[in-house]
């Protein structure tokens, strides 16, 4: 889509820069502020604010043309993520927005970055932070990520492709944007990846639960399902025989004298006591096991809590003062190493994964506590029942003693024995059924795990199938290769004899020149030519393919860096300028190119909206009153810098 910057103003100063369609060049000395101007342009387009001290706290206002709509944007140059940006449509519908820069605030459902992405009709997608980790959290693709292919920054133009080799996160976004632009990132595949993420998470949770349950079963006498089934059949058979014997013995007594009644009641009471005692013993064992499990879960929860606290509170903690002696800690290491120990921090699980695991463990702790409470209550009831029945047994025994102190029939003894045996068998059968239910649950989890694994494999296969199945994608990539090779030839860039021909690597999406990857080019001047040819090739393809959503704007900061200004090098610089001017002129209504250089362009026909110098910098100095001036021994002014 057409994206043109028409004008930008430093509010509160006399500095206003007006750009023309086609090609524009900002020229001036090294300390004039050319790169600072590019930083202002990037801030106007939604990037993070990163400007020289002279600009911090100031406000920029600019007019941009997006497609057929024109907007006026006012943004303060502050690093606060939720600083407000004002936008108003010029003519048209006259719509007005006031949005936080890059971080949502209460009452807002979009940011300035989101507005840019939507107005440019760029895909609104979220991608995994780590492409090879299915459980990696999703991060949005922002306007800054898309504009990576539209802006060549001075600190990167002669050393890297978009500054990605030393920035893992930025390199991942570079690849994702390439895939989105050229159709390699299929929305259908994105949906499949989301489902794969859900399957992977559920699979991990089920696997952990199954391992815990299996570990609990292995620590008991009921580890073998086959043995449990054999014991259950035998117990059922014995219980049936005991019940039949009880019926036979009870029915064989013709008359029931008082002593027999008492003995029967005593036998029933003793059976109830035995049953309650056995149940209480089993319940006590269950309570002990549950308490052990509770302790393990609480310990696991504490470890996860420490990991979460360390991730949230200590991950970005920087020592500026020594915690031991109080002295200041100088800058040490780089952005990828720990300031304190100078080591590379390990890759830890994402906070969202730790939080999900913490929630699952807390839920298990709560369930275990409820089970402990119910089992403890049941144990107390059983113990009370045992006490009550024991007291009743004592009373019945006293009554029997009074009825007869010596007469006990063999029949009554057998009835009591059979009743007690029957109670024991019933209790044992219940415990066997409970253990078999645990095995059933474990088997059900195993079936679900197998089902999820099959779905996971199917999703991976379908995702792989969508990557290179589109013929149009292959054609676009071939056009990109052709445009890149044509740009290099139009620049008369130095070539190599290893493998003639230049292209974009299909795995890394990095430019390759005659078989040499960008990192092997060695010459910074050659790297500048390759970088410019690379971004120009993307614009060539996008201008001729409406399905590629790359904004049609190209900003190149320090275009002649390390190229040379004499002899063959000067001729190459002229050819590079000529190729850019030819492209901008051919597509003057659609493509705008803005370059910065220390010297004036070596060819004619390029609009120069701004010329800076050591005395006329980006931020104009207030005029001196008559007779005022810096003292002769005054130190030189701080440079605005590029």
Secondary structure, DSSP 8 states (H G I E B T S, - for coil): -BEEEEEEEETTSS-EEE--SEEEEEEE-TTS-HHHHHHHHHHHTT------GGGTT-EEEEEEEETTEEEEEEEE----TT-EEEEEEESTT--EEEEESSS--TT-S-BHHHHHHHHTT----EEESSTT-TT--EEE--HHHHHTTTEE-HHHHTTSSTT-TT-HHHHHHHHHHHHHHHT-S-HHHHHHHHHHHHHHHHHHHHHHHHHHHHHHHHTSTT--HHHHHHHHHHHHHHHHHHHHHHHHHHHT-SS--HHHHHHHHHHHHHHHHHHHHHHHHHHHHHHHHHHHHHHHHHHHHHHHHHHHHIIIIITT---SB-TTT--B----S-TTS-TTT---------HHHHHHHHHHHHHHHHHHHHHHHHHHHHHHHHHHHHHHHHHHHHHHHHHHHHH-SS---HHHHHHHHHHHHHHHHHHHHHHHHHHHHHHHHHHHHHHHHHHHHHHHHHHHHHHHHHHS--HHHHHHHHHHHHHHHHHHHHHT----SSS--EEE-TTT--EEETTEEGGG---HHHHHHHHHHHHHHHHHHHHT-TTS---BEEEEESTTTTT-SSHHHHHHHHHHHHHHHHHHHHTTTT-EEEEEESS--SSSS-EEEEEE-SSS-SS------TT----TT---------
